[in-house]
């Protein structure tokens, strides 16, 4: 199964909330650390934490993720 990055989130806490919300809506995002080596925490670059879903879910999950991020970032 291949995964596609649908969002890059600077705040790791916000990324966790986004993953939980995607899961609650029936998507299958990778959990933090699912994409790395066992026992080695994921290291993220300066672009933040990637949120990834299976390729076949990417289009619909992107729409939901963008709307959720708008709400989370609103003042």
ROKE-754553 format. One record per atom (N, C-alpha, C): residue number from 1; atom name; x, y, z. Coordinates in steps of 0.1 Angstrom, whole numbers, plus 2048, in hexadecimal, padded with zeros to 3 digits. Example, Ala and Ser with C-alpha at 12.3 -4.5 7.8 and 13.67 -1.06 7.14 Angstrom:
! ROKE-754553
[rec 1, 'N', [884, 7C7, 84E]],
[rec 1, 'CA', [87B, 7D3, 84E]],
[rec 1, 'C', [884, 7DF, 84E]],
[rec 2, 'N', [880, 7EA, 847]],
[rec 2, 'CA', [889, 7F5, 847]],
[rec 2, 'C', [881, 800, 84F]],
//
This chain:
! ROKE-754553
[rec 1, 'N', [809, 7F4, 800]],
[rec 1, 'CA', [800, 800, 800]],
[rec 1, 'C', [809, 80C, 800]],
[rec 2, 'N', [806, 816, 7F7]],
[rec 2, 'CA', [80E, 822, 7F7]],
[rec 2, 'C', [806, 82D, 7FD]],
[rec 3, 'N', [80D, 837, 803]],
[rec 3, 'CA', [807, 842, 80A]],
[rec 3, 'C', [80B, 84F, 803]],
[rec 4, 'N', [802, 859, 805]],
[rec 4, 'CA', [804, 866, 7FF]],
[rec 4, 'C', [803, 870, 80A]],
[rec 5, 'N', [80C, 87A, 80A]],
[rec 5, 'CA', [80B, 885, 814]],
[rec 5, 'C', [800, 88E, 810]],
[rec 6, 'N', [7F7, 891, 819]],
[rec 6, 'CA', [7EC, 89A, 816]],
[rec 6, 'C', [7ED, 8A7, 81D]],
[rec 7, 'N', [7F6, 8A8, 827]],
[rec 7, 'CA', [7F8, 8B4, 82F]],
[rec 7, 'C', [806, 8B4, 836]],
[rec 8, 'N', [80C, 8BF, 838]],
[rec 8, 'CA', [818, 8C1, 840]],
[rec 8, 'C', [814, 8CB, 84B]],
[rec 9, 'N', [814, 8C6, 857]],
[rec 9, 'CA', [810, 8CE, 862]],
[rec 9, 'C', [81C, 8D1, 86C]],
[rec 10, 'N', [81E, 8DE, 86E]],
[rec 10, 'CA', [829, 8E2, 877]],
[rec 10, 'C', [828, 8DD, 885]],
[rec 11, 'N', [81C, 8DD, 88B]],
[rec 11, 'CA', [81A, 8DA, 899]],
[rec 11, 'C', [817, 8CB, 89A]],
[rec 12, 'N', [820, 8C3, 8A0]],
[rec 12, 'CA', [81D, 8B4, 8A2]],
[rec 12, 'C', [810, 8B1, 8A9]],
[rec 13, 'N', [80C, 8BA, 8B2]],
[rec 13, 'CA', [7FF, 8B7, 8B9]],
[rec 13, 'C', [7F3, 8B9, 8AF]],
[rec 14, 'N', [7F4, 8C3, 8A6]],
[rec 14, 'CA', [7EA, 8C5, 89C]],
[rec 14, 'C', [7EA, 8B9, 892]],
[rec 15, 'N', [7F5, 8B4, 88F]],
[rec 15, 'CA', [7F6, 8A9, 886]],
[rec 15, 'C', [7EF, 89D, 88C]],
[rec 16, 'N', [7F1, 89A, 899]],
[rec 16, 'CA', [7EA, 88F, 8A0]],
[rec 16, 'C', [7DB, 891, 8A0]],
[rec 17, 'N', [7D6, 89D, 8A2]],
[rec 17, 'CA', [7C8, 8A0, 8A2]],
[rec 17, 'C', [7C3, 89D, 894]],
[rec 18, 'N', [7CA, 8A1, 88A]],
[rec 18, 'CA', [7C6, 89F, 87C]],
[rec 18, 'C', [7C5, 890, 879]],
[rec 19, 'N', [7CF, 889, 87D]],
[rec 19, 'CA', [7CF, 87A, 87B]],
[rec 19, 'C', [7C3, 874, 882]],
[rec 20, 'N', [7C0, 878, 88E]],
[rec 20, 'CA', [7B4, 872, 895]],
[rec 20, 'C', [7A7, 876, 88E]],
[rec 21, 'N', [7A6, 882, 88A]],
[rec 21, 'CA', [79A, 886, 883]],
[rec 21, 'C', [798, 87F, 875]],
[rec 22, 'N', [7A3, 87D, 86E]],
[rec 22, 'CA', [7A2, 875, 861]],
[rec 22, 'C', [79E, 867, 864]],
[rec 23, 'N', [7A3, 861, 86F]],
[rec 23, 'CA', [79F, 853, 873]],
[rec 23, 'C', [790, 853, 876]],
[rec 24, 'N', [78C, 85D, 87E]],
[rec 24, 'CA', [77E, 85D, 882]],
[rec 24, 'C', [774, 85E, 876]],
[rec 25, 'N', [779, 864, 86B]],
[rec 25, 'CA', [771, 865, 85F]],
[rec 25, 'C', [773, 859, 855]],
[rec 26, 'N', [77A, 84F, 85A]],
[rec 26, 'CA', [77B, 842, 852]],
[rec 26, 'C', [788, 841, 849]],
[rec 27, 'N', [791, 84B, 84A]],
[rec 27, 'CA', [79D, 84A, 843]],
[rec 27, 'C', [7A8, 842, 84A]],
[rec 28, 'N', [7B3, 83F, 844]],
[rec 28, 'CA', [7BD, 836, 84A]],
[rec 28, 'C', [7CB, 83D, 84A]],
[rec 29, 'N', [7CC, 848, 851]],
[rec 29, 'CA', [7D9, 84F, 851]],
[rec 29, 'C', [7E4, 847, 858]],
[rec 30, 'N', [7F0, 849, 854]],
[rec 30, 'CA', [7FB, 843, 85C]],
[rec 30, 'C', [7FC, 84A, 86A]],
[rec 31, 'N', [7FE, 842, 874]],
[rec 31, 'CA', [801, 848, 881]],
[rec 31, 'C', [80F, 84D, 882]],
[rec 32, 'N', [812, 856, 88B]],
[rec 32, 'CA', [820, 85A, 88D]],
[rec 32, 'C', [829, 84E, 88F]],
[rec 33, 'N', [833, 84D, 888]],
[rec 33, 'CA', [83D, 842, 889]],
[rec 33, 'C', [83A, 836, 881]],
[rec 34, 'N', [82E, 835, 87A]],
[rec 34, 'CA', [82A, 82A, 872]],
[rec 34, 'C', [833, 829, 866]],
[rec 35, 'N', [839, 834, 861]],
[rec 35, 'CA', [841, 834, 855]],
[rec 35, 'C', [850, 833, 858]],
[rec 36, 'N', [854, 832, 864]],
[rec 36, 'CA', [862, 831, 867]],
[rec 36, 'C', [867, 823, 86B]],
[rec 37, 'N', [873, 823, 871]],
[rec 37, 'CA', [879, 817, 875]],
[rec 37, 'C', [873, 813, 883]],
[rec 38, 'N', [872, 807, 887]],
[rec 38, 'CA', [86D, 803, 894]],
[rec 38, 'C', [876, 808, 89F]],
[rec 39, 'N', [871, 80E, 8A9]],
[rec 39, 'CA', [879, 814, 8B4]],
[rec 39, 'C', [880, 821, 8B2]],
[rec 40, 'N', [87E, 826, 8A6]],
[rec 40, 'CA', [885, 833, 8A2]],
[rec 40, 'C', [87A, 83D, 8A0]],
[rec 41, 'N', [879, 847, 8A8]],
[rec 41, 'CA', [86F, 851, 8A6]],
[rec 41, 'C', [871, 859, 898]],
[rec 42, 'N', [866, 85C, 892]],
[rec 42, 'CA', [867, 863, 885]],
[rec 42, 'C', [86E, 871, 887]],
[rec 43, 'N', [876, 874, 87E]],
[rec 43, 'CA', [87D, 881, 87E]],
[rec 43, 'C', [877, 889, 872]],
[rec 44, 'N', [872, 895, 876]],
[rec 44, 'CA', [86B, 89D, 86C]],
[rec 44, 'C', [873, 8A9, 868]],
[rec 45, 'N', [872, 8AD, 85C]],
[rec 45, 'CA', [87A, 8B9, 857]],
[rec 45, 'C', [874, 8C6, 85B]],
[rec 46, 'N', [879, 8D0, 854]],
[rec 46, 'CA', [874, 8DE, 857]],
[rec 46, 'C', [866, 8E1, 852]],
[rec 47, 'N', [861, 8D7, 84A]],
[rec 47, 'CA', [853, 8D9, 844]],
[rec 47, 'C', [848, 8D4, 84D]],
[rec 48, 'N', [84C, 8CE, 859]],
[rec 48, 'CA', [842, 8C9, 862]],
[rec 48, 'C', [840, 8BA, 861]],
[rec 49, 'N', [834, 8B6, 867]],
[rec 49, 'CA', [831, 8A8, 868]],
[rec 49, 'C', [828, 8A4, 85C]],
[rec 50, 'N', [82C, 89A, 854]],
[rec 50, 'CA', [823, 896, 849]],
[rec 50, 'C', [817, 88E, 84E]],
[rec 51, 'N', [80C, 891, 848]],
[rec 51, 'CA', [800, 889, 84A]],
[rec 51, 'C', [7FE, 881, 83D]],
[rec 52, 'N', [7FE, 873, 83F]],
[rec 52, 'CA', [7FD, 86B, 833]],
[rec 52, 'C', [7F1, 861, 834]],
[rec 53, 'N', [7EB, 85F, 828]],
[rec 53, 'CA', [7E0, 855, 827]],
[rec 53, 'C', [7E3, 84D, 81B]],
[rec 54, 'N', [7DC, 841, 81A]],
[rec 54, 'CA', [7DE, 839, 80E]],
[rec 54, 'C', [7DA, 841, 801]],
[rec 55, 'N', [7E1, 83E, 7F6]],
[rec 55, 'CA', [7DE, 845, 7EA]],
[rec 55, 'C', [7D0, 845, 7E6]],
[rec 56, 'N', [7C8, 83A, 7E8]],
[rec 56, 'CA', [7BA, 83A, 7E3]],
[rec 56, 'C', [7B1, 843, 7EC]],
[rec 57, 'N', [7B6, 847, 7F8]],
[rec 57, 'CA', [7AE, 850, 800]],
[rec 57, 'C', [7B3, 85F, 7FF]],
[rec 58, 'N', [7BE, 861, 7F8]],
[rec 58, 'CA', [7C4, 86E, 7F9]],
[rec 58, 'C', [7BB, 87A, 7F4]],
[rec 59, 'N', [7B4, 878, 7EA]],
[rec 59, 'CA', [7AC, 884, 7E5]],
[rec 59, 'C', [7A1, 888, 7EF]],
[rec 60, 'N', [799, 87F, 7F4]],
[rec 60, 'CA', [78F, 882, 7FE]],
[rec 60, 'C', [795, 887, 80B]],
[rec 61, 'N', [7A0, 880, 80F]],
[rec 61, 'CA', [7A6, 884, 81C]],
[rec 61, 'C', [7AC, 892, 81C]],
[rec 62, 'N', [7B1, 896, 810]],
[rec 62, 'CA', [7B7, 8A3, 80E]],
[rec 62, 'C', [7AC, 8AE, 810]],
[rec 63, 'N', [7A0, 8AB, 80B]],
[rec 63, 'CA', [796, 8B5, 80D]],
[rec 63, 'C', [792, 8B7, 81B]],
[rec 64, 'N', [791, 8AC, 822]],
[rec 64, 'CA', [78D, 8AC, 831]],
[rec 64, 'C', [799, 8B2, 839]],
[rec 65, 'N', [7A5, 8AE, 836]],
[rec 65, 'CA', [7B1, 8B4, 83D]],
[rec 65, 'C', [7B2, 8C3, 83C]],
[rec 66, 'N', [7B0, 8C8, 830]],
[rec 66, 'CA', [7B0, 8D6, 82D]],
[rec 66, 'C', [7A6, 8DE, 835]],
[rec 67, 'N', [79A, 8D8, 835]],
[rec 67, 'CA', [78F, 8DF, 83D]],
[rec 67, 'C', [792, 8DE, 84C]],
[rec 68, 'N', [797, 8D3, 851]],
[rec 68, 'CA', [79A, 8D2, 85F]],
[rec 68, 'C', [7A5, 8DC, 863]],
[rec 69, 'N', [7AF, 8DC, 85A]],
[rec 69, 'CA', [7BA, 8E5, 85D]],
[rec 69, 'C', [7B6, 8F4, 85D]],
[rec 70, 'N', [7AD, 8F8, 854]],
[rec 70, 'CA', [7A8, 906, 854]],
[rec 70, 'C', [7A1, 909, 861]],
[rec 71, 'N', [799, 8FF, 866]],
[rec 71, 'CA', [792, 901, 873]],
[rec 71, 'C', [79C, 902, 87F]],
[rec 72, 'N', [7A6, 8F9, 87F]],
[rec 72, 'CA', [7B0, 8F9, 88A]],
[rec 72, 'C', [7B8, 906, 88A]],
[rec 73, 'N', [7BB, 90C, 87E]],
[rec 73, 'CA', [7C4, 917, 87D]],
[rec 73, 'C', [7BC, 925, 87E]],
[rec 74, 'N', [7AF, 924, 87E]],
[rec 74, 'CA', [7A7, 930, 87E]],
[rec 74, 'C', [7A9, 937, 88C]],
[rec 75, 'N', [7A9, 944, 88C]],
[rec 75, 'CA', [7AB, 94B, 899]],
[rec 75, 'C', [79E, 94A, 8A2]],
//
